[in-house]
C-alpha cells in the first residue's frame, strides 16, 4: 500500500469527479448562478433608477439631448439589442449538446452545463431587454421631436 492510500488520500482518473464531488460542485454552481442573477438584477435596477433620474431632470428642463445625438445613438443601441438577441438564440442551442456517455459523471456534467446555459441565456435576456428598451425610448423621443418640429414648421407656414 502506498503512503497516499494509507493516509486516506483519494485518487481519481483524470477528468473524473465522484458523484459526491459533482453534487458539491452543482450546489456551488447553483449558488453562484443565483448570486450572479441577483447581482445582475441589482445592476439593471440601478440603471433603471439612474435613467428615471435623467428622465425626471429632462421633464424639469434640466437635461436635453439634441436630435442629432439621439439619431446617432439609436443605431448603436439597436445594434446592441439585435446582437444580444442573436446571442440568446445561439445560447438556447447549448442545451441541445448531448452528454458524451451514459454514465453518472456524464449525466452530472450535462446537468451542470445545462444550468450554466440557462444562467447565460437569462443574463443575455436581461441585457437585451435593457438595450431594446433604451433603443425604443430613443425612437419615441426622435418621433416626438420630429412631430413637434413638423408642427412648428406648419405653424410658421400658416403665419407666413
Backbone torsions as a table, in degrees:
resi	resn	phi	psi	omega
1	UNK	NA	135.1	-178.9
2	UNK	-79.8	166.2	179.1
3	UNK	-61.1	-38.5	-179.0
4	UNK	-64.3	-41.0	-179.0
5	UNK	-69.3	-39.4	-178.9
6	UNK	-69.7	-26.5	-179.7
7	UNK	-85.0	-2.6	177.5
8	UNK	88.8	7.7	179.2
9	UNK	-67.4	142.4	-179.0
10	UNK	-94.3	139.2	175.4
11	UNK	-118.3	138.3	179.8
12	UNK	-131.7	152.2	171.4
13	UNK	-66.5	150.4	-179.9
14	UNK	-57.2	131.0	177.0
15	UNK	84.3	-2.4	-178.5
16	UNK	-103.3	134.6	173.4
17	UNK	-118.3	139.7	176.6
18	UNK	-67.1	156.8	178.1
19	UNK	-55.8	-35.5	179.1
20	UNK	-66.1	-44.5	179.7
21	UNK	-66.1	-38.7	179.3
22	UNK	-66.0	-40.6	178.1
23	UNK	-61.7	-39.7	177.7
24	UNK	-62.5	-44.3	178.6
25	UNK	-64.4	-40.7	178.6
26	UNK	-59.6	-42.5	179.2
27	UNK	-64.2	-40.5	177.9
28	UNK	-64.9	-42.4	178.8
29	UNK	-61.2	-41.8	-179.5
30	UNK	-62.8	-45.0	178.3
31	UNK	-62.8	-40.7	179.0
32	UNK	-62.7	-47.2	-179.5
33	UNK	-61.4	-40.6	178.7
34	UNK	-65.0	-41.1	179.4
35	UNK	-65.6	-41.1	179.5
36	UNK	-65.5	-40.5	179.5
37	UNK	-63.7	-43.4	179.0
38	UNK	-63.8	-43.4	179.5
39	UNK	-63.8	-42.3	178.6
40	UNK	-62.0	-42.0	178.6
41	UNK	-61.9	-43.2	178.7
42	UNK	-62.0	-40.2	180.0
43	UNK	-62.3	-46.0	-178.4
44	UNK	-69.5	-34.0	175.9
45	UNK	-65.1	-40.0	178.6
46	UNK	-65.4	-42.7	178.1
47	UNK	-61.5	-42.3	178.8
48	UNK	-61.9	-40.7	178.5
49	UNK	-64.7	-42.0	177.6
50	UNK	-62.5	-42.7	178.8
51	UNK	-63.5	-38.2	178.8
52	UNK	-62.8	-38.1	177.4
53	UNK	-63.7	-42.6	178.8
54	UNK	-63.6	-44.0	178.4
55	UNK	-60.7	-41.6	179.4
56	UNK	-64.6	-40.6	178.6
57	UNK	-65.4	-39.7	179.5
58	UNK	-66.0	-38.8	179.2
59	UNK	-64.9	-31.8	-180.0
60	UNK	-89.8	3.5	178.4
61	UNK	85.6	8.5	-177.5
62	UNK	-87.6	-8.3	-177.7
63	UNK	-146.5	132.1	175.3
64	UNK	-136.6	148.6	174.3
65	UNK	-126.1	128.3	-177.5
66	UNK	-75.1	162.7	-174.7
67	UNK	-61.6	-36.5	180.0
68	UNK	-65.2	-39.4	177.7
69	UNK	-64.9	-43.6	179.0
70	UNK	-62.5	-43.0	-179.5
71	UNK	-66.8	-31.0	178.6
72	UNK	-77.5	-29.7	179.6
73	UNK	-79.8	-30.2	-175.4
74	UNK	-55.7	-51.3	-178.6
75	UNK	-63.4	-32.1	178.2
76	UNK	-65.4	-48.2	-179.3
77	UNK	-68.0	-38.5	178.1
78	UNK	-66.9	-37.5	177.1
79	UNK	-63.0	-40.6	176.9
80	UNK	-63.4	-45.6	-179.9
81	UNK	-62.1	-42.7	-179.8
82	UNK	-65.8	-42.2	179.3
83	UNK	-64.0	-41.0	177.3
84	UNK	-64.7	-36.6	177.2
85	UNK	-62.6	-42.4	175.9
86	UNK	-61.7	-39.8	179.4
87	UNK	-65.5	-36.6	176.8
88	UNK	-61.7	-46.8	179.5
89	UNK	-60.1	-43.0	177.5
90	UNK	-65.7	-42.7	-178.5
91	UNK	-63.2	-33.7	179.7
92	UNK	-67.5	-20.9	178.2
93	UNK	-77.4	-15.1	-178.7
94	UNK	-61.0	-30.8	179.5
95	UNK	-67.8	-18.3	-178.9
96	UNK	-79.4	-7.5	178.8
97	UNK	-69.3	130.3	-177.2
98	UNK	-87.4	156.1	178.2
99	UNK	-74.4	150.4	-173.5
100	UNK	-70.8	-23.5	-177.2
101	UNK	-154.2	169.3	177.9
102	UNK	-99.4	69.0	177.2
103	UNK	-138.6	163.7	-176.4
104	UNK	-57.1	-39.8	-178.4
105	UNK	-65.4	-43.0	179.1
106	UNK	-65.5	-37.5	178.1
107	UNK	-63.1	-44.0	178.8
108	UNK	-67.2	-39.1	178.6
109	UNK	-63.8	-41.2	178.6
110	UNK	-63.4	-41.7	178.9
111	UNK	-61.5	-43.9	179.4
112	UNK	-66.1	-41.7	179.0
113	UNK	-62.9	-41.1	178.0
114	UNK	-63.2	-39.2	178.9
115	UNK	-63.1	-43.2	178.1
116	UNK	-65.3	-40.1	179.2
117	UNK	-61.9	-42.3	179.0
118	UNK	-62.8	-42.8	179.7
119	UNK	-65.3	-39.7	179.1
120	UNK	-61.8	-48.9	-179.1
121	UNK	-64.3	-40.5	178.9
122	UNK	-61.8	-41.8	178.6
123	UNK	-63.8	-44.7	178.6
124	UNK	-62.2	-38.1	-179.9
125	UNK	-64.2	-39.1	177.9
126	UNK	-64.8	-44.8	-179.4
127	UNK	-65.4	-40.3	-179.3
128	UNK	-65.3	-42.1	179.5
129	UNK	-61.8	-40.5	179.0
130	UNK	-64.6	-48.6	-178.0
131	UNK	-64.0	-42.1	179.9
132	UNK	-66.6	-38.9	177.3
133	UNK	-61.3	-41.6	179.3
134	UNK	-66.1	-43.3	178.4
135	UNK	-62.3	-41.9	179.3
136	UNK	-63.6	-39.0	178.0
137	UNK	-64.8	-39.4	177.1
138	UNK	-64.0	-42.4	178.2
139	UNK	-58.7	-45.3	-179.6
140	UNK	-63.8	-42.5	-179.1
141	UNK	-65.2	-41.0	178.3
142	UNK	-63.9	-44.6	179.9
143	UNK	-61.3	-43.5	178.6
144	UNK	-62.7	-43.0	-179.5
145	UNK	-62.4	-46.9	-178.6
146	UNK	-66.3	-37.2	177.7
147	UNK	-63.4	-44.2	179.0
148	UNK	-66.1	-39.4	179.4
149	UNK	-63.1	-41.3	177.6
150	UNK	-65.7	-40.6	179.2
151	UNK	-63.6	-41.5	178.4
152	UNK	-64.3	-42.0	-179.8
153	UNK	-66.5	-39.9	178.4
154	UNK	-63.8	-39.9	178.3
155	UNK	-64.0	-38.5	177.4
156	UNK	-68.4	-37.9	178.6
157	UNK	-61.2	-39.4	-179.1
158	UNK	-66.2	-35.6	-178.1
159	UNK	-77.2	-30.5	-171.6
160	UNK	-68.4	NA	NA
